[in-house]
């Protein structure tokens, strides 16, 4: 699969980390095969539905980041996660999910 997505939920936050294959990446020696994106959504926006008086919660984008390589992602994601997740075990679980986007696993999936 060329585009892969990893989702991780913690309390009111949803982390979406994805990779996309670069177009014509073999033509340029300085570019890695994949580019990585991190999106963080929070359930912060809420309103009361006038028809039934229930509170409706909406996911709003809090943060988005782009990383040129998997190494850049792994070097920087811990600090981003630490801003929103205060439990080390939860951060570790998210990092385990992110490891699925590591390009070294591509060859194993194709066998």
N, CA, C and O atoms as a GROMACS GRO file, in nm:
protein
  444
    1UNK      N    1   0.083  -0.117   0.000
    1UNK     CA    2   0.000   0.000   0.000
    1UNK      C    3   0.088   0.125   0.000
    1UNK      O    4   0.175   0.138   0.087
    2UNK      N    5   0.069   0.213  -0.094
    2UNK     CA    6   0.157   0.329  -0.105
    2UNK      C    7   0.126   0.436  -0.002
    2UNK      O    8   0.218   0.500   0.049
    3UNK      N    9   0.000   0.456   0.031
    3UNK     CA   10  -0.038   0.553   0.132
    3UNK      C   11  -0.086   0.477   0.254
    3UNK      O   12  -0.179   0.396   0.245
    4UNK      N   13  -0.024   0.502   0.368
    4UNK     CA   14  -0.063   0.432   0.488
    4UNK      C   15  -0.094   0.533   0.597
    4UNK      O   16  -0.036   0.641   0.604
    5UNK      N   17  -0.188   0.495   0.682
    5UNK     CA   18  -0.233   0.583   0.789
    5UNK      C   19  -0.230   0.508   0.921
    5UNK      O   20  -0.271   0.392   0.929
    6UNK      N   21  -0.182   0.575   1.023
    6UNK     CA   22  -0.186   0.523   1.159
    6UNK      C   23  -0.266   0.622   1.241
    6UNK      O   24  -0.241   0.742   1.237
    7UNK      N   25  -0.362   0.570   1.318
    7UNK     CA   26  -0.442   0.657   1.405
    7UNK      C   27  -0.422   0.614   1.549
    7UNK      O   28  -0.413   0.495   1.580
    8UNK      N   29  -0.414   0.714   1.636
    8UNK     CA   30  -0.400   0.687   1.778
    8UNK      C   31  -0.488   0.785   1.854
    8UNK      O   32  -0.486   0.905   1.827
    9UNK      N   33  -0.566   0.732   1.949
    9UNK     CA   34  -0.656   0.816   2.028
    9UNK      C   35  -0.607   0.820   2.172
    9UNK      O   36  -0.569   0.718   2.230
   10UNK      N   37  -0.611   0.938   2.228
   10UNK     CA   38  -0.580   0.955   2.370
   10UNK      C   39  -0.669   1.065   2.425
   10UNK      O   40  -0.662   1.180   2.382
   11UNK      N   41  -0.752   1.029   2.520
   11UNK     CA   42  -0.849   1.120   2.580
   11UNK      C   43  -0.925   1.193   2.469
   11UNK      O   44  -0.992   1.128   2.389
   12UNK      N   45  -0.917   1.324   2.462
   12UNK     CA   46  -0.991   1.399   2.360
   12UNK      C   47  -0.909   1.428   2.235
   12UNK      O   48  -0.948   1.512   2.154
   13UNK      N   49  -0.797   1.360   2.219
   13UNK     CA   50  -0.709   1.386   2.105
   13UNK      C   51  -0.705   1.266   2.010
   13UNK      O   52  -0.709   1.151   2.053
   14UNK      N   53  -0.697   1.297   1.883
   14UNK     CA   54  -0.679   1.194   1.781
   14UNK      C   55  -0.555   1.233   1.700
   14UNK      O   56  -0.548   1.341   1.643
   15UNK      N   57  -0.458   1.143   1.696
   15UNK     CA   58  -0.336   1.163   1.620
   15UNK      C   59  -0.346   1.080   1.492
   15UNK      O   60  -0.373   0.960   1.497
   16UNK      N   61  -0.326   1.144   1.379
   16UNK     CA   62  -0.327   1.075   1.250
   16UNK      C   63  -0.190   1.099   1.188
   16UNK      O   64  -0.152   1.212   1.158
   17UNK      N   65  -0.116   0.990   1.169
   17UNK     CA   66   0.016   0.997   1.108
   17UNK      C   67   0.010   0.916   0.980
   17UNK      O   68  -0.038   0.803   0.980
   18UNK      N   69   0.057   0.975   0.872
   18UNK     CA   70   0.046   0.908   0.743
   18UNK      C   71   0.173   0.929   0.661
   18UNK      O   72   0.250   1.021   0.685
   19UNK      N   73   0.190   0.843   0.564
   19UNK     CA   74   0.301   0.861   0.470
   19UNK      C   75   0.245   0.853   0.329
   19UNK      O   76   0.150   0.779   0.301
   20UNK      N   77   0.305   0.931   0.241
   20UNK     CA   78   0.268   0.931   0.101
   20UNK      C   79   0.394   0.913   0.018
   20UNK      O   80   0.498   0.973   0.046
   21UNK      N   81   0.383   0.831  -0.082
   21UNK     CA   82   0.495   0.809  -0.172
   21UNK      C   83   0.514   0.934  -0.257
   21UNK      O   84   0.420   0.988  -0.314
   22UNK      N   85   0.638   0.978  -0.265
   22UNK     CA   86   0.668   1.095  -0.347
   22UNK      C   87   0.658   1.059  -0.495
   22UNK      O   88   0.693   0.948  -0.536
   23UNK      N   89   0.612   1.154  -0.574
   23UNK     CA   90   0.604   1.135  -0.718
   23UNK      C   91   0.744   1.152  -0.776
   23UNK      O   92   0.814   1.248  -0.745
   24UNK      N   93   0.783   1.059  -0.861
   24UNK     CA   94   0.914   1.063  -0.928
   24UNK      C   95   1.030   1.074  -0.829
   24UNK      O   96   1.128   1.144  -0.857
   25UNK      N   97   1.021   1.008  -0.717
   25UNK     CA   98   1.124   1.022  -0.614
   25UNK      C   99   1.258   0.965  -0.658
   25UNK      O  100   1.362   1.007  -0.607
   26UNK      N  101   1.259   0.871  -0.751
   26UNK     CA  102   1.386   0.812  -0.796
   26UNK      C  103   1.468   0.909  -0.880
   26UNK      O  104   1.589   0.890  -0.894
   27UNK      N  105   1.405   1.011  -0.936
   27UNK     CA  106   1.478   1.108  -1.018
   27UNK      C  107   1.563   1.204  -0.936
   27UNK      O  108   1.654   1.268  -0.988
   28UNK      N  109   1.532   1.214  -0.808
   28UNK     CA  110   1.601   1.311  -0.723
   28UNK      C  111   1.670   1.238  -0.609
   28UNK      O  112   1.604   1.178  -0.524
   29UNK      N  113   1.801   1.244  -0.607
   29UNK     CA  114   1.877   1.170  -0.507
   29UNK      C  115   1.858   1.225  -0.366
   29UNK      O  116   1.875   1.150  -0.269
   30UNK      N  117   1.823   1.351  -0.351
   30UNK     CA  118   1.813   1.411  -0.218
   30UNK      C  119   1.680   1.382  -0.149
   30UNK      O  120   1.667   1.409  -0.030
   31UNK      N  121   1.583   1.329  -0.220
   31UNK     CA  122   1.452   1.304  -0.161
   31UNK      C  123   1.438   1.158  -0.118
   31UNK      O  124   1.485   1.067  -0.187
   32UNK      N  125   1.374   1.138  -0.005
   32UNK     CA  126   1.341   1.003   0.040
   32UNK      C  127   1.218   0.955  -0.037
   32UNK      O  128   1.148   1.035  -0.100
   33UNK      N  129   1.192   0.827  -0.031
   33UNK     CA  130   1.079   0.769  -0.104
   33UNK      C  131   0.945   0.819  -0.051
   33UNK      O  132   0.851   0.838  -0.128
   34UNK      N  133   0.936   0.841   0.079
   34UNK     CA  134   0.810   0.882   0.140
   34UNK      C  135   0.823   1.015   0.212
   34UNK      O  136   0.931   1.055   0.254
   35UNK      N  137   0.711   1.082   0.222
   35UNK     CA  138   0.699   1.203   0.302
   35UNK      C  139   0.593   1.175   0.408
   35UNK      O  140   0.494   1.107   0.380
   36UNK      N  141   0.613   1.227   0.528
   36UNK     CA  142   0.527   1.192   0.642
   36UNK      C  143   0.452   1.315   0.692
   36UNK      O  144   0.504   1.427   0.692
   37UNK      N  145   0.328   1.292   0.735
   37UNK     CA  146   0.242   1.399   0.783
   37UNK      C  147   0.183   1.359   0.919
   37UNK      O  148   0.147   1.244   0.940
   38UNK      N  149   0.174   1.456   1.007
   38UNK     CA  150   0.110   1.434   1.136
   38UNK      C  151  -0.003   1.536   1.150
   38UNK      O  152   0.018   1.656   1.134
   39UNK      N  153  -0.121   1.485   1.180
   39UNK     CA  154  -0.236   1.572   1.205
   39UNK      C  155  -0.287   1.541   1.345
   39UNK      O  156  -0.298   1.425   1.384
   40UNK      N  157  -0.317   1.646   1.419
   40UNK     CA  158  -0.370   1.631   1.553
   40UNK      C  159  -0.506   1.698   1.560
   40UNK      O  160  -0.520   1.816   1.529
   41UNK      N  161  -0.605   1.620   1.601
   41UNK     CA  162  -0.741   1.670   1.613
   41UNK      C  163  -0.784   1.663   1.759
   41UNK      O  164  -0.746   1.572   1.832
   42UNK      N  165  -0.862   1.761   1.799
   42UNK     CA  166  -0.913   1.764   1.935
   42UNK      C  167  -1.062   1.788   1.936
   42UNK      O  168  -1.118   1.851   1.846
   43UNK      N  169  -1.126   1.735   2.038
   43UNK     CA  170  -1.271   1.754   2.052
   43UNK      C  171  -1.294   1.876   2.140
   43UNK      O  172  -1.340   1.865   2.254
   44UNK      N  173  -1.263   1.990   2.087
   44UNK     CA  174  -1.271   2.113   2.166
   44UNK      C  175  -1.394   2.196   2.134
   44UNK      O  176  -1.445   2.267   2.221
   45UNK      N  177  -1.441   2.187   2.015
   45UNK     CA  178  -1.553   2.270   1.973
   45UNK      C  179  -1.682   2.194   1.999
   45UNK      O  180  -1.705   2.086   1.946
   46UNK      N  181  -1.765   2.253   2.081
   46UNK     CA  182  -1.893   2.189   2.113
   46UNK      C  183  -2.003   2.293   2.106
   46UNK      O  184  -1.980   2.411   2.132
   47UNK      N  185  -2.120   2.247   2.071
   47UNK     CA  186  -2.236   2.337   2.071
   47UNK      C  187  -2.358   2.258   2.113
   47UNK      O  188  -2.361   2.136   2.103
   48UNK      N  189  -2.457   2.327   2.158
   48UNK     CA  190  -2.580   2.264   2.202
   48UNK      C  191  -2.678   2.262   2.085
   48UNK      O  192  -2.708   2.365   2.024
   49UNK      N  193  -2.727   2.144   2.055
   49UNK     CA  194  -2.825   2.127   1.950
   49UNK      C  195  -2.959   2.182   2.000
   49UNK      O  196  -3.012   2.136   2.102
   50UNK      N  197  -3.013   2.279   1.928
   50UNK     CA  198  -3.137   2.345   1.972
   50UNK      C  199  -3.258   2.253   1.965
   50UNK      O  200  -3.356   2.274   2.037
   51UNK      N  201  -3.253   2.153   1.880
   51UNK     CA  202  -3.367   2.063   1.865
   51UNK      C  203  -3.382   1.966   1.980
   51UNK      O  204  -3.494   1.937   2.024
   52UNK      N  205  -3.269   1.913   2.030
   52UNK     CA  206  -3.279   1.812   2.136
   52UNK      C  207  -3.198   1.847   2.262
   52UNK      O  208  -3.192   1.767   2.356
   53UNK      N  209  -3.136   1.961   2.264
   53UNK     CA  210  -3.057   2.011   2.379
   53UNK      C  211  -2.938   1.923   2.413
   53UNK      O  212  -2.887   1.928   2.525
   54UNK      N  213  -2.893   1.841   2.319
   54UNK     CA  214  -2.774   1.760   2.341
   54UNK      C  215  -2.650   1.837   2.295
   54UNK      O  216  -2.656   1.919   2.204
   55UNK      N  217  -2.539   1.808   2.360
   55UNK     CA  218  -2.413   1.873   2.322
   55UNK      C  219  -2.350   1.795   2.207
   55UNK      O  220  -2.331   1.674   2.217
   56UNK      N  221  -2.319   1.864   2.099
   56UNK     CA  222  -2.252   1.804   1.984
   56UNK      C  223  -2.106   1.846   1.987
   56UNK      O  224  -2.074   1.965   1.999
   57UNK      N  225  -2.018   1.749   1.977
   57UNK     CA  226  -1.874   1.775   1.982
   57UNK      C  227  -1.816   1.755   1.843
   57UNK      O  228  -1.850   1.658   1.775
   58UNK      N  229  -1.730   1.846   1.801
   58UNK     CA  230  -1.669   1.839   1.668
   58UNK      C  231  -1.518   1.826   1.683
   58UNK      O  232  -1.457   1.887   1.770
   59UNK      N  233  -1.460   1.746   1.596
   59UNK     CA  234  -1.314   1.739   1.591
   59UNK      C  235  -1.261   1.862   1.518
   59UNK      O  236  -1.306   1.895   1.409
   60UNK      N  237  -1.166   1.928   1.579
   60UNK     CA  238  -1.103   2.043   1.516
   60UNK      C  239  -0.954   2.015   1.505
   60UNK      O  240  -0.894   1.956   1.594
   61UNK      N  241  -0.897   2.058   1.396
   61UNK     CA  242  -0.753   2.038   1.378
   61UNK      C  243  -0.677   2.134   1.468
   61UNK      O  244  -0.699   2.256   1.464
   62UNK      N  245  -0.589   2.079   1.547
   62UNK     CA  246  -0.509   2.158   1.639
   62UNK      C  247  -0.371   2.184   1.580
   62UNK      O  248  -0.315   2.293   1.594
   63UNK      N  249  -0.317   2.084   1.514
   63UNK     CA  250  -0.179   2.095   1.466
   63UNK      C  251  -0.158   2.004   1.347
   63UNK      O  252  -0.219   1.898   1.336
   64UNK      N  253  -0.070   2.048   1.256
   64UNK     CA  254  -0.028   1.961   1.147
   64UNK      C  255   0.120   1.988   1.119
   64UNK      O  256   0.166   2.102   1.124
   65UNK      N  257   0.191   1.881   1.092
   65UNK     CA  258   0.335   1.890   1.066
   65UNK      C  259   0.371   1.800   0.948
   65UNK      O  260   0.303   1.701   0.921
   66UNK      N  261   0.477   1.836   0.879
   66UNK     CA  262   0.528   1.758   0.766
   66UNK      C  263   0.672   1.720   0.797
   66UNK      O  264   0.750   1.802   0.846
   67UNK      N  265   0.708   1.596   0.767
   67UNK     CA  266   0.843   1.547   0.790
   67UNK      C  267   0.896   1.489   0.659
   67UNK      O  268   0.825   1.416   0.589
   68UNK      N  269   1.020   1.520   0.628
   68UNK     CA  270   1.079   1.480   0.500
   68UNK      C  271   1.114   1.331   0.496
   68UNK      O  272   1.111   1.270   0.389
   69UNK      N  273   1.147   1.274   0.611
   69UNK     CA  274   1.186   1.133   0.616
   69UNK      C  275   1.128   1.067   0.740
   69UNK      O  276   1.079   1.135   0.830
   70UNK      N  277   1.134   0.936   0.744
   70UNK     CA  278   1.090   0.864   0.863
   70UNK      C  279   1.177   0.899   0.982
   70UNK      O  280   1.128   0.909   1.095
   71UNK      N  281   1.305   0.919   0.958
   71UNK     CA  282   1.397   0.955   1.066
   71UNK      C  283   1.359   1.091   1.126
   71UNK      O  284   1.361   1.107   1.248
   72UNK      N  285   1.325   1.188   1.042
   72UNK     CA  286   1.279   1.318   1.092
   72UNK      C  287   1.154   1.302   1.177
   72UNK      O  288   1.141   1.365   1.282
   73UNK      N  289   1.064   1.218   1.131
   73UNK     CA  290   0.941   1.194   1.207
   73UNK      C  291   0.972   1.137   1.344
   73UNK      O  292   0.922   1.187   1.445
   74UNK      N  293   1.055   1.033   1.349
   74UNK     CA  294   1.084   0.968   1.477
   74UNK      C  295   1.164   1.058   1.570
   74UNK      O  296   1.150   1.047   1.692
   75UNK      N  297   1.247   1.145   1.516
   75UNK     CA  298   1.325   1.237   1.601
   75UNK      C  299   1.239   1.346   1.662
   75UNK      O  300   1.271   1.396   1.770
   76UNK      N  301   1.131   1.384   1.596
   76UNK     CA  302   1.052   1.498   1.641
   76UNK      C  303   0.915   1.465   1.700
   76UNK      O  304   0.857   1.548   1.769
   77UNK      N  305   0.864   1.348   1.675
   77UNK     CA  306   0.727   1.318   1.718
   77UNK      C  307   0.715   1.307   1.870
   77UNK      O  308   0.610   1.339   1.926
   78UNK      N  309   0.819   1.263   1.936
   78UNK     CA  310   0.813   1.247   2.081
   78UNK      C  311   0.783   1.380   2.150
   78UNK      O  312   0.704   1.385   2.244
   79UNK      N  313   0.846   1.486   2.106
   79UNK     CA  314   0.822   1.616   2.168
   79UNK      C  315   0.680   1.665   2.141
   79UNK      O  316   0.619   1.730   2.226
   80UNK      N  317   0.626   1.636   2.023
   80UNK     CA  318   0.488   1.674   1.991
   80UNK      C  319   0.390   1.595   2.077
   80UNK      O  320   0.296   1.651   2.134
   81UNK      N  321   0.412   1.465   2.086
   81UNK     CA  322   0.324   1.381   2.167
   81UNK      C  323   0.326   1.422   2.313
   81UNK      O  324   0.223   1.420   2.380
   82UNK      N  325   0.443   1.459   2.363
   82UNK     CA  326   0.458   1.496   2.504
   82UNK      C  327   0.381   1.623   2.540
   82UNK      O  328   0.350   1.645   2.657
   83UNK      N  329   0.350   1.704   2.442
   83UNK     CA  330   0.270   1.824   2.469
   83UNK      C  331   0.126   1.790   2.501
   83UNK      O  332   0.059   1.864   2.574
   84UNK      N  333   0.076   1.679   2.448
   84UNK     CA  334  -0.066   1.645   2.460
   84UNK      C  335  -0.092   1.519   2.541
   84UNK      O  336  -0.202   1.498   2.591
   85UNK      N  337   0.009   1.435   2.554
   85UNK     CA  338  -0.005   1.310   2.629
   85UNK      C  339   0.094   1.314   2.745
   85UNK      O  340   0.215   1.328   2.723
   86UNK      N  341   0.045   1.302   2.866
   86UNK     CA  342   0.131   1.311   2.983
   86UNK      C  343   0.166   1.174   3.042
   86UNK      O  344   0.238   1.166   3.141
   87UNK      N  345   0.116   1.068   2.981
   87UNK     CA  346   0.141   0.932   3.030
   87UNK      C  347   0.242   0.865   2.937
   87UNK      O  348   0.218   0.850   2.818
   88UNK      N  349   0.355   0.826   2.994
   88UNK     CA  350   0.462   0.767   2.913
   88UNK      C  351   0.418   0.640   2.840
   88UNK      O  352   0.458   0.618   2.726
   89UNK      N  353   0.337   0.558   2.904
   89UNK     CA  354   0.292   0.433   2.840
   89UNK      C  355   0.208   0.463   2.716
   89UNK      O  356   0.217   0.391   2.616
   90UNK      N  357   0.126   0.568   2.721
   90UNK     CA  358   0.044   0.605   2.605
   90UNK      C  359   0.131   0.657   2.492
   90UNK      O  360   0.106   0.626   2.375
   91UNK      N  361   0.233   0.734   2.525
   91UNK     CA  362   0.327   0.782   2.423
   91UNK      C  363   0.397   0.664   2.357
   91UNK      O  364   0.411   0.660   2.235
   92UNK      N  365   0.439   0.568   2.437
   92UNK     CA  366   0.506   0.451   2.383
   92UNK      C  367   0.414   0.372   2.291
   92UNK      O  368   0.458   0.323   2.187
   93UNK      N  369   0.286   0.358   2.326
   93UNK     CA  370   0.190   0.288   2.241
   93UNK      C  371   0.176   0.359   2.106
   93UNK      O  372   0.168   0.294   2.002
   94UNK      N  373   0.172   0.490   2.109
   94UNK     CA  374   0.162   0.566   1.984
   94UNK      C  375   0.288   0.547   1.900
   94UNK      O  376   0.279   0.528   1.778
   95UNK      N  377   0.404   0.550   1.963
   95UNK     CA  378   0.529   0.531   1.890
   95UNK      C  379   0.537   0.392   1.828
   95UNK      O  380   0.594   0.375   1.720
   96UNK      N  381   0.481   0.291   1.895
   96UNK     CA  382   0.476   0.156   1.837
   96UNK      C  383   0.390   0.155   1.712
   96UNK      O  384   0.423   0.086   1.615
   97UNK      N  385   0.280   0.229   1.713
   97UNK     CA  386   0.195   0.238   1.595
   97UNK      C  387   0.268   0.308   1.480
   97UNK      O  388   0.258   0.265   1.365
   98UNK      N  389   0.341   0.414   1.512
   98UNK     CA  390   0.415   0.490   1.410
   98UNK      C  391   0.520   0.402   1.343
   98UNK      O  392   0.551   0.421   1.225
   99UNK      N  393   0.575   0.309   1.417
   99UNK     CA  394   0.679   0.220   1.363
   99UNK      C  395   0.628   0.141   1.242
   99UNK      O  396   0.708   0.097   1.160
  100UNK      N  397   0.498   0.123   1.230
  100UNK     CA  398   0.439   0.053   1.115
  100UNK      C  399   0.461   0.130   0.984
  100UNK      O  400   0.450   0.072   0.876
  101UNK      N  401   0.491   0.258   0.993
  101UNK     CA  402   0.514   0.340   0.874
  101UNK      C  403   0.660   0.337   0.829
  101UNK      O  404   0.696   0.398   0.728
  102UNK      N  405   0.743   0.267   0.902
  102UNK     CA  406   0.885   0.259   0.869
  102UNK      C  407   0.902   0.190   0.734
  102UNK      O  408   0.852   0.079   0.716
  103UNK      N  409   0.973   0.253   0.640
  103UNK     CA  410   0.986   0.193   0.506
  103UNK      C  411   1.059   0.059   0.504
  103UNK      O  412   1.047  -0.014   0.405
  104UNK      N  413   1.132   0.023   0.606
  104UNK     CA  414   1.203  -0.106   0.604
  104UNK      C  415   1.107  -0.223   0.607
  104UNK      O  416   1.146  -0.336   0.576
  105UNK      N  417   0.981  -0.199   0.644
  105UNK     CA  418   0.882  -0.307   0.649
  105UNK      C  419   0.813  -0.327   0.514
  105UNK      O  420   0.734  -0.421   0.500
  106UNK      N  421   0.840  -0.244   0.416
  106UNK     CA  422   0.774  -0.258   0.287
  106UNK      C  423   0.806  -0.391   0.221
  106UNK      O  424   0.716  -0.459   0.173
  107UNK      N  425   0.933  -0.429   0.218
  107UNK     CA  426   0.973  -0.552   0.154
  107UNK      C  427   0.912  -0.675   0.222
  107UNK      O  428   0.879  -0.772   0.155
  108UNK      N  429   0.897  -0.671   0.353
  108UNK     CA  430   0.839  -0.783   0.426
  108UNK      C  431   0.692  -0.802   0.390
  108UNK      O  432   0.645  -0.915   0.382
  109UNK      N  433   0.620  -0.692   0.367
  109UNK     CA  434   0.479  -0.701   0.334
  109UNK      C  435   0.455  -0.758   0.194
  109UNK      O  436   0.351  -0.819   0.168
  110UNK      N  437   0.550  -0.737   0.106
  110UNK     CA  438   0.535  -0.782  -0.033
  110UNK      C  439   0.566  -0.928  -0.052
  110UNK      O  440   0.529  -0.986  -0.154
  111UNK      N  441   0.636  -0.990   0.044
  111UNK     CA  442   0.675  -1.132   0.032
  111UNK      C  443   0.558  -1.224   0.054
  111UNK      O  444   0.574  -1.346   0.047
   0.00000   0.00000   0.00000
